[in-house]
Amino acid sequence: MTTVLITGASSGIGKAFAELFAKKKYRLILASRNEEKLNGIARQLRDNHGVEPILIPVDLAQRAGPVLLYERLSEQAIAVDVLVNNAGIGSFGLLHELDVHAELEMLQTNVHALSHLMMLFLPDMVKRGSGRILNVGSTTSFYPCPLSANYSASKAFVLSLTESVANELQGTGVTVTALCPGATGTDFFRSAKMESQKVSDPRALMSPQTVAEIGYRALMSGKTFVVPGFQNWLLTQAPRLFPRSFVTRITRSVLEQKR
Ligand SMILES: NC(=O)c1ccc[n+]([C@@H]2O[C@H](COP(=O)([O-])OP(=O)(O)OC[C@H]3O[C@@H](n4cnc5c(N)ncnc54)[C@H](OP(=O)(O)O)[C@@H]3O)[C@@H](O)[C@H]2O)c1
C-alpha cells in the first residue's frame, strides 16, 4: 500500500491533502500538534472514504519533532512513499516589534523541521529508488515581503532548497516539488493576525481543495515547482522585470492595505 505522510494535516491545505489522498486510497499518516482536531479529521475520513489514518501528534516547532515523527514510523516499519511537508505558520508586523520566541518557533517549523524531515526520509527513498516529496512554499518564495520578513524569507528557503535538491535527485527515482500558493482560504490569516488586512479578503482567496489538487498533479508529474492560478503565477514572475527595491516597496504596500 502506498503511504503518505502529511504534516499540518489538522486544517487548511494539509486537511485538503488528507482528503485527496484518502480518495485515492493511500495509507495516511497525519501529523500536527492538535490531537483533537486530528481525531475529528480521522473520523471524517473513515466515514467518507473508509480509510483509517495513523495519527501522530507532534510539535514541529520543537527541535526533536522531526526525529520523533521519523522514529515513530521506523518502530512500526512503515516506509513513507510520499512526504507532504505542509506544516507552517505566518506572522505579521515589523521585525523589531515581533515576539522573538514566536518568530523563532515559526522559523523552526517552516525552515528547520521541513529540511530536517527531508533529510530523515530522503535516504530511505533514494535507497528504494522511489519516492516523492512536496514542500509547501508560497508566492512569497519569489520576493521579499516587509511586515512578513521572517515568513517570506522562510518560504524563499523552501523554494531554493527544493530546486537544489530536485537537481541533486535526478536519476534516483525520487522527486521533490515546491507548491507555492497565493492567498488561500484557511486559518492561516487568523493565526498570523492578518485578518484585517486586504490580502485576506475572502473574495480573493483560492480554496485549499483547489490548491491541494494542483499540488498533487505537480507532485505526481515530478515538477520542481508549481504556483496555483494564473494571477498568482504573474505575481511571482513580475518581480523579475523590476528593480528589487521597487518590488519590496510594492509588496509592503499590498500587505499594509486594510479591508
Ligand atoms: N493560507 C495561505 O494563504 C497560504 C499561502 C501560501 C502558503 N501557505 C502555506 O500553506 C501551509 C499550510 O497552511 P494553511 O494555509 O493550510 O494554514 P492553517 O489552516 O493554519 O494550517 C497550518 C497547519 O500547520 C500545522 N502546524 C502549525 N504549527 C505546527 C507545529 N509547530 N507543529 C506541527 N504542526 C504545525 C497546524 O496544525 P496544529 O495547529 O494542529 O499544529 C495546521 O494543521 C503553510 O506552510 C503555509 O505557510 C498558506
The ligand as a MOL file (V3000), in Angstrom:
LIG
                    3D

  0  0  0     0  0            999 V3000
M  V30 BEGIN CTAB
M  V30 COUNTS 48 52 0 0 0
M  V30 BEGIN ATOM
M  V30 1 N -3.2710 30.1630 3.5080 0
M  V30 2 C -2.4570 30.8570 2.7280 0
M  V30 3 O -2.8110 31.9660 2.2390 0
M  V30 4 C -1.1040 30.3070 2.3700 0
M  V30 5 C -0.4240 30.8930 1.2850 0
M  V30 6 C 0.8340 30.3940 0.9500 0
M  V30 7 C 1.3860 29.3500 1.6580 0
M  V30 8 N 0.7150 28.8020 2.7040 0 CHG=1
M  V30 9 C 1.3590 27.6950 3.4320 0
M  V30 10 O 0.4910 26.5820 3.4500 0
M  V30 11 C 0.8290 25.7300 4.5500 0
M  V30 12 C -0.4410 25.3080 5.2600 0
M  V30 13 O -1.0490 26.4420 5.8400 0
M  V30 14 P -2.6180 26.6840 5.7880 0
M  V30 15 O -2.8620 27.8560 4.9290 0
M  V30 16 O -3.3340 25.4240 5.4970 0 CHG=-1
M  V30 17 O -2.8640 27.1980 7.2870 0
M  V30 18 P -3.5930 26.5060 8.5370 0
M  V30 19 O -5.0040 26.1900 8.1990 0
M  V30 20 O -3.3140 27.4300 9.6690 0
M  V30 21 O -2.7960 25.1360 8.7240 0
M  V30 22 C -1.4980 25.0740 9.2620 0
M  V30 23 C -1.2150 23.6410 9.6640 0
M  V30 24 O 0.1170 23.5600 10.1820 0
M  V30 25 C 0.0810 22.9090 11.4540 0
M  V30 26 N 1.1360 23.4220 12.3120 0
M  V30 27 C 1.3940 24.7090 12.6390 0
M  V30 28 N 2.4160 24.7770 13.5030 0
M  V30 29 C 2.8030 23.4940 13.7330 0
M  V30 30 C 3.7810 22.9050 14.5570 0
M  V30 31 N 4.5710 23.6460 15.3580 0
M  V30 32 N 3.9220 21.5710 14.5700 0
M  V30 33 C 3.1120 20.7970 13.7950 0
M  V30 34 N 2.1660 21.2940 13.0000 0
M  V30 35 C 2.0070 22.6270 12.9730 0
M  V30 36 C -1.3040 23.2430 12.0170 0
M  V30 37 O -1.7430 22.2330 12.9130 0
M  V30 38 P -1.7870 22.3360 14.5170 0
M  V30 39 O -2.2570 23.7010 14.8880 0
M  V30 40 O -2.7140 21.2250 14.8840 0
M  V30 41 O -0.3900 22.0540 14.9280 0
M  V30 42 C -2.1580 23.1700 10.7560 0
M  V30 43 O -2.5400 21.8440 10.5000 0
M  V30 44 C 1.8020 26.5440 5.4220 0
M  V30 45 O 3.1210 26.0830 5.1820 0
M  V30 46 C 1.6400 27.9670 4.9100 0
M  V30 47 O 2.7930 28.7360 5.0860 0
M  V30 48 C -0.5200 29.2560 3.0790 0
M  V30 END ATOM
M  V30 BEGIN BOND
M  V30 1 1 1 2
M  V30 2 2 2 3
M  V30 3 1 2 4
M  V30 4 1 4 5
M  V30 5 2 4 48
M  V30 6 2 5 6
M  V30 7 1 6 7
M  V30 8 2 7 8
M  V30 9 1 8 9
M  V30 10 1 8 48
M  V30 11 1 9 10
M  V30 12 1 9 46
M  V30 13 1 10 11
M  V30 14 1 11 12
M  V30 15 1 11 44
M  V30 16 1 12 13
M  V30 17 1 13 14
M  V30 18 2 14 15
M  V30 19 1 14 16
M  V30 20 1 14 17
M  V30 21 1 17 18
M  V30 22 2 18 19
M  V30 23 1 18 20
M  V30 24 1 18 21
M  V30 25 1 21 22
M  V30 26 1 22 23
M  V30 27 1 23 24
M  V30 28 1 23 42
M  V30 29 1 24 25
M  V30 30 1 25 26
M  V30 31 1 25 36
M  V30 32 1 26 27
M  V30 33 1 26 35
M  V30 34 2 27 28
M  V30 35 1 28 29
M  V30 36 1 29 30
M  V30 37 2 29 35
M  V30 38 1 30 31
M  V30 39 2 30 32
M  V30 40 1 32 33
M  V30 41 2 33 34
M  V30 42 1 34 35
M  V30 43 1 36 37
M  V30 44 1 36 42
M  V30 45 1 37 38
M  V30 46 2 38 39
M  V30 47 1 38 40
M  V30 48 1 38 41
M  V30 49 1 42 43
M  V30 50 1 44 45
M  V30 51 1 44 46
M  V30 52 1 46 47
M  V30 END BOND
M  V30 END CTAB
M  END
